[in-house]
């Protein structure tokens, strides 16, 4: 199925706005989930960007690429780098 790029670009803008709002108004969320809406919206934005860049791919393939990117980002945050002192 062919995706309409302009619709996806508009959705990316909307997701970015929701992500910024989730940080600005984080007090509306319960304490247990206060820091997670931004992460979920980031993953959705990556999925939409993949839909813009590769409009003829299947939704499943785009979702797997987005999932791999999300795992890559999260695992990269586990790496501890040490700066060497001269």
PyMOL commands that set and color helices and strands:
alter all, ss='L'
color gray80, all
select helices_A, chain A and resi 5-24+26-28+31-33+37-53+59-76
alter helices_A, ss='H'
color red, helices_A
deselect
rebuild
show_as cartoon
